[in-house]
Amino acid sequence: MDLRKIRRDFPTLNREVGGKPIVYMDSACMSLKPRQVTDALVDYYTRLGACGGRSVHKLATEVSIKYEEGRERHRRFVNANDHREIVFTRNTTESINLVSQCLDLGKGDIVLTTDREHNSNLVPWLRLRDTKGIVHVPFKSNEDNTFCLDKFSEFMSRKVKLVSMAHTGNLDGYTIPAAEIIKIAHDHGALVMLDGAQSAPHQHVDVKKLDVDFFAYSVHKMLGPTGMGVLYGKYQLLESFPPYLVGGDTVETTRYDSYKMLKPPAKFEAGLQDYGGVIGSAAAAEYLMNVGQENVHAHEVRLSQIITKGLSEIEGCQIIGPPSAELRGGINSFVIKGLEPHDIAMILDEVANIMIRSGMHCVHSWFNARKMRGSARASLYLYNTEDECRLFVDTLKDVAKSFA
């Protein structure tokens, strides 16, 4: 992996603020965008700009072709069997909501999540609990937030209809043993959905090998445009779903008193689509495949080892999640006794242009259960360097010494 070449692709990293370079460590929230992605977006809006799937003129035809090429690119990205198994949405949240509203779940059916889910994979099930009477069970993690397969196997029964879990947690970077979980769930007749918002950008995900039923991810976390998401679903399951949103582009024909729905994925892509976003997301997927997701993950672990060692040397600092950097990937979430997470983030930004996130990271349930006000989180990606990690550690040590 040629880090210097990669960094040249990201204009944000090639400028200074207040005479200091930008050190961006908030990629779990939003990744930066390489020129290849912004060039693809600009090309659509300046050279094409037409609507796909409707008109038959040259510009519209090229947009339609590029739109479906984008679908094929994402099929390859997750190694789906069929391009029809790729549905474009706005983000992971919409993808999970689509599944929650279209699955035939009723009173007493159990939906099992972990106890460390992003709100996107918690609130839809709580809503179905309130509206349909399903039972939501947050499966308890180990003390270090790792997953216990033995307890999971003991808990599973035919009453569990869906296992829906964050593949990689945005709280702590821990990746659950998905293949084993899916096998156990399927043995008990349950479907499985993975929230891949934090796994798809950072590691190779093979939905065919995993045999997962649904996989959702957001493009804005994997170098792509905002407002673009992807839902993978096994075709026979998508085909069995009722419509989610209906209207233009979802129907084959209508009469005053009837309509005939199209097959997936068009069935779920109502109205005018984000053609520029799809084209830009295809460029992002191609960029990551060219770099190699395995290389991205290995690079992030090396960087996290530097940060983990530095955090362990700060008095009163506690890392959230497993202590091993290998189990947390590029996410380093921590608290320092005597310092508010927001204060840590603001001071790092002010004194060294080090940009991290602070707060509850949309995992309010986990923090509220522990009466914690949140954490500071430094999240890394393929464009971060060892020197940046050392600067982060040194600056954080000074902050802790001065303010804690």
Buried (B, 14 or more C-beta within 10 A) or exposed (E): EEEEEBBBBBEEBEEEEEEEBBBBBBBBBBBBBBBBBBEBBEBBEEEBEBBBBEEEEEBBBBBBEBBBEBBEBBBEBBBBEEBBBBBBBBBBBBBBBBBBBBBEBEEEBBBBBBBBBBBBBBBBBBBBBEEEEBBBBBBEBEEBBBBBBEEBBEBBEEBBBBBBBBBBBBBBBBBBBBEEBBBBBBEBEBBBBBBBBBBBBBBBBEBEEBBBBBBBBBBBBBBBBBBBBBBBBBBEBBEEBEBBEBEEBBBEEEEEEEEEBBEBBBBBBBEEBBBBBBBBBBBBBBBBEEBBBEEBBEBBBEBBBBBBEBBEEBEEBEBBBBEBBEBBBBBBBBBBEEBBBBBBBEBBBEEBBBBBBBBBBBBBBBBEEEEEBBBBBBBBBBBBBEEBBBBBBEBBBEBBEEEB
